[in-house]
Amino acid sequence: MASAVAVAFAFAFGCGTSSSFLLPNTHKTNHSSLPYPLAAPKIRSESMATEKLGIKVETNPPESKLSQLGVRQWPKWGCPPSKFPWTYSSKETCYLLEGKVKVYPDGSNDYVEFGAGDLVEFPKGMSCTWEVSAAVDKHYKFD
């Protein structure tokens, strides 16, 4: 009986696929008799894209996308913590290897925040202020 409770607990809370995870393995459980198959929890970072104030940010893009874009072959740029104005004469796409930034588009009191692991796209013509709180190291490309 305790084994069935352990399996039910493991199933409900995603703790594992066998009762041996919680209790000593005193006997085998017949998983085929369970109403739902047990599955190991999937652990991975999900990519998530958002757009705010005209700036597109994709968090944790898959390596396949970075390879397809050729990101690792783009030039690199970096800067220490600082605050400065910037205007984009072309669309820029960048991938942050390190750092943390808040960008305040001109005419807005709001900002877009991004950091290491983010793929960011700025539209042509945007004027803004960059506020770098942790030193930036990024790959970039202008179109």
C-alpha positions in Angstrom: 0.0 0.0 0.0 2.8 2.4 0.9 4.3 1.8 -2.5 1.1 2.8 -4.3 0.9 6.0 -2.2 4.5 6.8 -3.1 3.8 6.3 -6.8 0.7 8.5 -6.6 2.7 11.2 -4.9 5.5 11.0 -7.4 3.0 11.2 -10.2 1.1 14.1 -8.7 4.2 16.1 -7.9 6.4 15.1 -10.8 9.0 13.7 -8.4 10.0 10.7 -10.5 8.9 7.7 -12.4 9.1 5.0 -9.7 8.3 4.4 -6.1 12.0 3.9 -5.4 12.4 7.6 -5.6 10.6 8.1 -2.3 10.8 4.7 -0.6 13.3 1.9 -0.6 12.6 -0.4 -3.5 11.1 -3.4 -1.6 9.1 -4.6 -4.6 8.4 -3.6 -8.2 5.3 -1.5 -9.0 3.4 -2.5 -12.1 3.2 0.9 -13.9 1.0 -0.5 -16.7 -1.9 -0.8 -14.2 -1.9 3.0 -13.5 -4.6 5.0 -15.2 -2.1 7.5 -16.6 1.5 6.9 -17.7 4.2 8.2 -15.5 6.6 10.6 -17.2 9.8 12.2 -16.1 9.5 15.9 -15.7 10.9 17.9 -18.6 13.3 20.6 -17.5 14.4 23.1 -20.1 14.4 26.8 -20.6 11.6 28.1 -22.8 12.2 30.8 -25.3 9.8 33.7 -24.9 9.4 36.7 -27.2 7.8 40.0 -26.2 7.5 43.4 -27.8 7.3 46.6 -25.8 7.6 50.2 -26.9 8.8 49.0 -30.3 11.6 46.9 -28.9 11.5 43.1 -29.5 13.1 40.9 -26.8 13.4 37.1 -27.1 14.6 35.5 -23.9 16.6 32.3 -24.2 16.4 31.8 -28.0 17.4 28.3 -29.0 20.9 27.8 -30.2 19.5 26.7 -33.5 18.1 30.1 -34.0 21.3 31.8 -33.0 23.2 29.6 -35.5 20.7 30.3 -38.3 21.1 34.0 -37.8 24.9 33.7 -37.6 25.0 35.6 -34.3 28.4 34.2 -33.2 30.0 35.7 -36.4 28.6 39.2 -35.8 30.9 41.9 -34.4 31.0 42.4 -30.7 30.6 45.6 -28.6 30.8 46.2 -24.9 30.5 49.0 -22.4 30.8 49.4 -18.6 27.9 50.6 -16.4 26.8 53.9 -17.9 24.0 56.0 -19.2 23.9 57.5 -22.7 21.6 58.6 -25.5 21.4 56.6 -28.8 19.6 56.9 -32.1 19.3 53.9 -34.4 19.9 54.9 -38.1 19.3 51.2 -39.0 17.5 48.3 -37.5 19.8 46.6 -35.0 19.6 43.1 -33.7 21.8 42.1 -30.8 22.5 39.2 -28.6 23.7 39.9 -25.0 26.4 37.6 -23.7 26.7 39.6 -20.5 25.1 42.6 -18.9 21.8 44.2 -17.9 20.2 47.2 -19.6 17.2 49.4 -19.4 16.3 51.3 -22.5 14.0 54.4 -22.3 12.6 55.3 -25.7 12.4 59.1 -26.2 8.9 60.4 -25.3 8.2 57.6 -22.9 8.6 57.3 -19.1 8.5 53.6 -19.5 11.5 51.3 -20.3 12.4 47.9 -21.7 14.8 45.8 -19.6 16.9 43.0 -21.0 20.1 41.2 -20.2 22.4 38.2 -20.8 20.8 35.6 -23.0 18.4 38.0 -24.7 18.1 38.5 -28.4 16.9 42.1 -28.9 15.7 44.0 -32.0 15.6 47.9 -32.1 13.7 49.6 -35.0 15.3 52.0 -37.4 14.8 55.6 -36.3 14.3 54.9 -32.6 15.9 57.4 -30.3 16.4 56.3 -26.7 18.6 56.4 -23.6 20.5 53.3 -22.6 21.0 52.8 -18.8 23.6 50.0 -18.4 23.6 48.6 -14.8 25.9 45.6 -15.4 28.7 45.7 -18.0 27.5 44.7 -21.5 29.2 42.3 -23.9 27.1 41.7 -27.0 27.1 40.6 -30.6 25.3 43.0 -32.9 24.1 43.4 -36.5 22.7 46.4 -38.3 20.4 46.0 -41.3 
